[in-house]
Every structure is written in C-alpha cells, then in structure tokens.
Amino acid sequence: MANKDKLQRFYKENNSLLQNEVIKSFLKQAKNEQLLAQVLMDPSKENINELDKEFKAYYLKIKVIKYISSLIHFYTIDFDKKNNQRSRRFMLMLDAPKQRNDDDNTTNLIDVQPSKYTTESDYFDSMQTFQELIENAKLYNAYKELTSKQKKVLDLIYIQGYNTKEVARLYKETPQNISNIHKRALKKIKESFEKDRR
Amino acid sequence: MDKIYSTSNLENIYDDKNWEDILDDFQVKINYNLQKVHANDRDDLEQEIKLKIIEKINNLLEKSNTPGFWEFLSEM
C-alpha cells in the first residue's frame, strides 16, 4: 500500500515535468513504466542504472532521428543550389558566344553549327523511342496500349529530357495539358501492371 | 521510421552500427526529398546523403552526452 502511495506522490509532484513529450512517450511503453515503478519502490543502484540506461538509449534514438531528418532536408536544398550554380558558371560550350573577344557578336556557337537533319520533322523522326528501347515484355505491352500522343510525350520527357514547358511549346499547348497527358500515361501503365498481378 | 521504436531486438542498432538497417529507416524520407531535384541528379544525391548520414551518426555516437532519466528531469 505504501508503495502505491509513493508512486502516486511521485506522479503528483512531478506532474509538470512528466508532461514533457520525450518523457511522456518514453513512459508510454509498459516496460519503461514498470522500470520507473521499480525504482520508486526500491531505489537501489541497480534499478536506477537500469532505468537510466533504457532512457539513454531511447533519447539517443530520438536525437539521431531528428538530426538526420533535418540533415536530409537541408542537404537536398544545398545540393540543388550547388548544382544550379555550377551549371550557370560552366555553361555548355555551344551556348557561349561565337567569338570570345567580340562584345557585339550575339550569335551563339550553337546557331552556326550545321545539323545533319535538313528539316525539323527529320530530326524528330530520327529520335529513339521507347518502342525500341523497352526490354521488359510487360512494360512493352503496356506502352503499346498508349495513344500516340501519350507515347510521344513520354519519349520527349524521359528519353530527350525535355521538361513539361518545352514539350508544351513544341505542341503549342499549355504545360498543364502536357502534364495531364504525362500523368495519365503513367497511370495507365501502372494500372495495366496491377491488372496483371491480380 | 517505426522500426526503430517498435523492434526491441534492434535496440543496439546504433551500437552495432548496422548501417543497412539504419539507412533503411531513413529511406522513405530520402526518397521524398529526391523528388525535389532533377531526375539526372537523383542517384548522386542519394549516395551523398547516405554517406553524410553515416558520417554524422558516427560523429554523434562518438561525442554523445545523452542525459540519463534523472538528469533529464532535473535539467527541466
């Protein structure tokens, strides 16, 4: 009986401290609560150490998780910034002006390079498509089911590395529309995979 | 993330430096953040994040001064 009183007294006296989230979640586990009760009833060195050890391990885990998740978050931002800066500083040779010393010359090197394709449609016809590249039979069948517009958009985005805006300019449509086509195509492929699994 | 809390036999996951398990726990968070960069850079970023995690956890464990239960209570 006296033990129970002790327990209740402890909880009452330390009520505000026990509201701390770390402590609260620690004590939520039955094992830990029992340890605490043991310490209160029999405050031997062994029991105290046991509780301390348990809590240390628990608190360390929380600390690590918190630290690492913000590390991941900020490292991604840093990485992106670094990449953007690099691509701005080290522009591709072809995008640089044709003659270095000539300030008035606004022609870029790429504008004076002859293309081996005579017309624009020649160029797009010679592009690789997923039709030739896919090796997985399931995926190939799913790809074949798409409309020709969907196929074309997927090719442009994933093989040529165009972004939605560039594809939209090509088709003279809005980026939203292209994004929709893109999403619907992916969804269709996903659905055909799920149908297979069943 | 749940794994760390729930499995008691992974208690010593950090002591044993079982890197595969540790990195697995953060994979979801990593994947989420990978979506923020260009598709070409994702593999690079993933590798660099994982390296960084190992480095930092090593660091944390080396000079960690985690308080015990009573220390923590008295500090508040």
Interface residues (C-beta under 8 A of the other chain):
Chain A: N14 L17 N20 V22 I23 F26 L36 I48 L51 D52 K53 E54 F55 K56 A57 Y59 L60 K61 K63 V64 I65 Y67 I68 S69 L71 I72 H73 Y75 T76 I77 F79 D80 N83 G161
Chain B: M1 I4 Y5 E11 Y14 D25 F26 K29 I30 N33 L34 K36 V37 H38 N40 D41 L45 E48 I49 K52 I53 K56 I57 L60 S64 T66 P67 G68 F69 W70 E71 F72 L73 M76
